[in-house]
Amino acid sequence: MTETTGAGIDGTNSGLRIELADVRAQGARDLTGSLAEALRQAVRGGRLPAGTRLPASRGLAADLGVSRGVVVRAYEQLVAEGYLHAHTGRGTVVSEVHAAAGGAPPPVRPFDPGNPGVPALGSFPRAEWMRALETAMRSLPDAELGYGDPRGHPRLRRALAAYLGRTRAVVAPLDRIVVTGGYAQAARLAAEALVRHGVPAVGVEDPGSVGVIETLRIGGLATTPVPVDEHGIDVAALAATDLRAVAVTPAHQFPTGAVLAPARRTALLDWAAERDAVVFEDDYDAEYRYDRSPVGALQGLAPDRVVYGGSISKTLAPGLRLGWLVAPAWLAATLTEVKHWADIAEPVLDQVALAVFIESGALDRHIRRMASLYAARRRALLAAVARHLPGWAVTGVAAGLHAVLVPARPLPAAALDAMAHAPGGLRATPLAAYTQAVGPRPGLVVGYGAVTTDRIERGIAAMADAAP
């Protein structure tokens, strides 16, 4: 909108002008829609503050050179939407509620380009996924294009039950599986469901995933940090609290890379049974273990104590936004309900395509290909660290898409931060960024899944150049 000749809007922002050209620029097919959109944008942007009185419909129509009906219908539309309010004797004014939402938009947390868990997106199996989509489209009955089961499409739940049972030793009856919009939504739904069952707080690994911790909090749970060492979460420290829930990454702890030791797996499940507690298991990248077969999921040992969550974000691509929860019997109905109120159900075509992808063996084949690729990249990382950062250790088991580099001697936080941001193309984050209550730990969390071996070499060399 320009402050030139045209119809004036009086009130506290009397300098605002609307011209016919501005109205037509809104792109709607009719002048009524265009005028309504022009006024919406003025309210949202704060140029028409709350209480601003709009011109009489006859006068604004004359100034714009349009029929009075155009203005009347636009005003009526915005009154119905709540942007405007028609006051007897005062005319049409901007309402409080939408003016309060105007002005500068709230800050949005940007996508973190340093996420160390990004897979090799360039290796996404496009041809096989397209075939799965085509098969899904051809086989999907018309009736199944309606609103779906909040738990997920039956075909995908059957495929997941078989796949998770075969690869992760998960006990997954169909009525306890809920398909979600990735693991992030799974964590949010699990938190909301636990709150409904009277669970106020959850223990979280320290160090641990900042994103998961924030998601659990948004879902209504208070979080209490529980320390992690080279054997996984400290169950004795957990038992010293009054918690009745804990979130863990037992197959490959994030970010340290530790595997929960056998004695602690037993102790954790004993704690859950004695405390009548629940364990929330995040099995985010367990398929990728390079030195041996991955350990089975905790859930298979205690299906009524463990909420199991996973996704295809690491195995295929995070952009597909498909994940799942396998719930204890006592929680399954609540999870289904909160999923329904969140978004009804996941897109049916994508669900059936994933089911086809799993049933055809394409997922297994893709994981085997990618495991070989990631293992080679991890070996390249180890070799580059040995060459350029002598004395540094690479901790954690040979698994997943990231590793932790630990310096031979303590380094100040500023030095580690400079190394993490060295211009070499590696995804690195200081380990201290993932800690809460434990003392700062020296180290860099480096993602190698999405980078080639030559970039790994250049990246480690650049880090060494930036080191003090």
N, C-alpha and C positions, 0 to 999 in steps of 0.2 A: 504494500500500500504506500502511496506517495502523498506527501503533504503539498498538493497543488490544488488546482480548482476542482470542485466536485462537491458532493454532499458532505456536510459537516456532522460529526457525532459530538453532541454537547455533553457536558458533565465534567468530571475531574480530568478527563483526558481530551479536552476539546480540540486539540490540535490534530487529532486523527482524521484523515480524509479517506473516503472511498470513492473511486471512480468506476465507471462502467468497464473500462479496460481491466481494472484490477479484479472485478467480479468475473469477467469472462476468462481471465487467466487461471481461475481455479480449476478449469478443465471439466466441469460437470456438463452433462448434455443439455441442461435447461438453466435458465437464468435464476430460477428459484434456488436450485441446488447450489449454483455457483455463489450466489449472495450468502446463503447459509454457511457455506464453507469459509468464505472470506470473513464472516463475523466470528465463526468458531476459532479461526486462527488468531484473530485479534484478541479474543478472550483468553485463549490458552497462552498467548505470548505476553499477556499483561498490558497490552495496549488499550484494552477496555477493562479497567478495574471494576471490582464489585461496587454496585450502586450507580454506575454510569447509566444515565438515561439516554436511550436511543431516540432518534427523531421520529416524529409521527410518520406513519406509513405513507400518507399522502405526500408529505413534503420530501421524504427520501426518494419516493418513486419519481417525483417531478425532477429532482436534481439528477437522478441517474438516467432519466429518459426511458423508464420502463413503466409497465402498467402497475397500478397500485396492488393488484392481486399478487404480483411477484413478491413484493415486500411483505404483504400480509402472510402469505404462505411460508416465507422464510422465517418470519418472526414466530409463527405458530409451530414450525418444526423445532426451533431452538428452545421454545418454551416447553414443548413436550420432552425434549432431551435434558432439560434442566439447566441449560446455559443461560437462559433469560427467564424473567418473571414478569408477568403482566400485573401491575398494580392499578387498582381503580383510582382514578384521579391523578396518578403519577406517570402513567404511560408504561412503557416497556423498559425494564432496567436489567443490568447484568446481575446474575445471581451470585450469592456468596460462595457456594460450593465449588463452582467451576473456576471462579476467579482465584480461589485459594489454591487450586491445583495448577494455576498458570505460572508464568515466570520461568525462571531457569529450571530445567529438568533435574531430578535428583541425580547424584553421581552414580555411575554404573561401574562396577568392578570390571576392568578390562580382562580379556582373555590373557592368561599368563603364557607368553611365548617360551618361557623357560621350563615348562612342564616336562619333567624327565621321563614320563611314562607314555609319550607319544609313539605309536608304532610306525613302521615304514609304510606311509600312506601311498607311496608310489608303487607298492607291491600289492595293492588291493586287487583281488581277483575279479576284475570287471566282467570278463566274458562269462565266467561261471556264475557270477551273481546275476547277470542279465538273463542267463538261461533259467535260473531259479525264479526270477521275476516273471518271465514268460510262462513258465509252467504254472506258477501260482495264479496268474491271470486267467489262463485257460481252464484251470481246474476249479476255480472258485465259483460256487453257485451264486446266483443273483441274491438270494436271501441272506447270504453271509456278508453282503456289503452294507448291511444295516448296522445299528449300534451293537457292538460286540459284548461278549462276556468280559466284565472287568478283570477277571483272572487271566484273560488272554485267550487267543484262539485255541480250541482243543487240539488241533493238529500240531501246533507249536509246543503246547504243553506236553503232549505225548513224546515229541521228538526230544525235548529237553529232559524229560524224565529218563529216557533211555540213555541219552548222551551223558548226563551228569552221573547216573548210576554206573555207567561203564568206565568213564574217565576219572571221576572224582569220588567214587564210592558214596555218593549222596543217596539217601533214601527220600524219594520224591514222588509221593502219591499225587495224582493229577489235581485233586481238590486242594492241595496245599501249595501249589505253584501259582505265583502271581507275576505276570509279565509286566515289566515297567519301562519307563523311558530312560534307559541306561541305569547305571549304578547310583548316580546322584539322586534320581527320584526314588530308587529303592531305599536308600538310606533315609530320605525324608519320610517316606511312608512308614517305614519300620519305626522311626522315632514317634510319629503321631500315634501309631497303634499301641506302642508300649506305654505312652502317656495315658491313653484311654484305659489301659489295664493297671493303672496306679503306679507305674514306674516313673519316678521323678527325675532320675539322674542316671548317667552311664559313665563307666570308666573308659578312658581312651588312652591309646598308647602314646608314650612320650619318650622320644620323638615320634610323631605320627603325621598323617595327612591333614593339613590345615583345611582343605576343602571339605573333607568328610566331617571333621569336627564342627565346622561352621554349619554344615547341613543338619547335623544332629541337633545343634542348638536351635536352628530355625524351626525344626520339627517339634520343639518344645521340651527337649531334654537338657538339663544342666549337665555339664561335662566335668569330670574329675581326672586329671592326668595320672597315669600309672607308669612307672619307669620301665624301660626296655633295655636289656643288655644283649650280649651275644647269643643268649639262649632264648630270646623272645621276651614276652611280657613277664614281669616279676609277679608271680601269683601270690607270693607271701605278702608283698606290698598291697596287692588287691584285697586280700583277705583281711588286712588291717583296717579297711574302710567299712562303711555300712552300705556299700553299693549292692544293688540286686541286678545289675546289668553291666556288661562290658563289651566293647567293640574291639575286635582283634583281626590281624592279618597273619594267621599262623603259618601258612604255607610259604610265605615270602614277605617278611615284615617290611612295611614301608615306613621310613626310607632305608633302614639299616641293612636290609637284606638278610636278616637272621631268620632261621627256621625254628619254630617253637619246639623245644627239646621234648623227647618222649615223656620224661618225668613230669614236665610242666603241662603237657597236654592232659595227662591223667589228673594232675592236681587241679587244673582249671575246671575240668568237668566234675570233679569231686566237689570243688567249691560251689559250682552251680547247683548241684544236687542238694548240698547241705544248706545253702542259703535260699533255696527255692528261687534261683536267679536264672537269667537268660544270657546266652552268649550270642553276640551278633558277629558272624563270620564273614569277612570280606575276602573273597577268593579271587582277587582281581587279575592275577597273571599266572596262576599256578600251572597252566599248561606248558609254560616255558621253563623247563629245568634241563640243564645241559650236561650234567655229570651223572645223572641217575634218573630213575622215574620219580616224579613228584610224590610227596607224601599225600595220602588221602585226606579228604576234608574231615574236620572235626565233626561235622553234622552227622556223618554216618555212624559215629559212636554214641550220639545222644540226640536223636531226631526231635525229641520233645523238649530239649533244653536249648537248642541252637537254631537261630534264624540265619539261614544261609543266603548270601547274596553274590551275584556275579553279573557279567555282561560280556558283550562282544567288542567292547571298546579297545582292548589290547589285542585280541585275536584277529579282528577284521578292521574296524575303524570306529572311532568315537562318534563320528557324524551320523552313523546309522541309528543311534539312540535307542538301543534295545538291551534290556537287562532283565533280571528275574530275581525273585525271592522264593525260597522254599521255607515255609513257616511250620512251626509246631501246630498240632491240631487245635490247641486252645487259642491260637492267635490268627489262624487263617481267615476266619470270617471277618474279623476286624480289619485285617489288611485288605480284604476284598472291598469292604465298605469305604475305607479311606481312598483306595484307588479309584473307585467309582466317582467319589466326589472330587477327586483331583482332576480327572480328564475323561471319565467314562471307561476308555480302553485305548490300547495302542492301535495304530493304523493296521487294518487287517491284511492288506496286501503285503506289507513289509513282514508281518509275522509269518504268513504262509510261505513267503519267499525264504525266510530263514529256516523254516521247517524243512522245506525242500532241500536247501543247502546242506542241512545236517543229515537228512535221510540219505542223500545221494553219496555221502562220504566226502563231499567237497570241503567241508570244514576240517575234517581230519587231514586231508591232503594239504590244505593250505597251512595248517599249523605245523606239519612236518617240514614243509618248505621254509617257513619263516623261522622255525627253531634252528635249522641249519644256518640260515643267514644271520640270525642274532648271535648264535654261538661264535661265528666267525668274527663278528663285530666286537664281541666281548674279548676274544683273544687279541684282536688288534688293539683294543684299549689297554689290556694288560701289558702288551709289548711296548706301546707308546709311553706308558707310565714308567716302565723300567728304563727306557732310553732317556726320557726327558725329565723325569722327576725321581731320580734315584733316592731310595730310602722311604718313599711314600708307599703305603700299603693300600691294596684294594680289598675292602672287607665285604662280607656277605657271601652267600653261596652263589654258585654259577647258575643264575636263573634270571628271568625277567628281562626288563628293558633298561635297567639302570644299575649303577654301582656307586659305592661310596669310596672316595679317595681320601685317605687320612695322612696328614703330613708327618714327616719323621720327627719334627719338633713342633711345639705349639707356635701358632702364628696368630697375630692380631686379626680381629674381625675385618678390619679395613683391607688387609692384605688378601684374605680369602675372598672378599667381595670383588676386589680388583681382578683376581684370577678367574672368578666365575664369569666376569663380563669381558674377558679377554677376547679380541676379535678373531676367533678361530672357527666359529660355526658350531661349537658344542653347546648342548643345553646343560647348564650347570647352575646349582643353587647351593649356597652355604648350608651345611647341615644344621646350623643354629637356627635357620629360618623355620625349621619344623619342630623345634623344642618349645616346651611350655614352662614346666616347673623345674625340670632337671637343669643342671648347670650347662652352660654352652659347651658344645662338643666341637672340636676342630674337625673340619672335613668339608668335602664338596660332593654333592649328589649330582652325578653326571648321567644324562640319558644318552644311550647309544643306539636305541632302536631305530630312530629316524635319520641317522647320519651314515654316510658311506665311510669305508675304512680310511680313505685319503683325508676326509674331513676330520676323522678322529685323530689322525696323525698331526694334522695342522693345528687342531684345537688344543691338544695336549702340549704341543710345542709352544703355542701362544700363551697358555697358562704358565708354562715354565718361564717364559720371558717376563711375565708379569709378576712372578714370585719374588719376594724380597731376598 
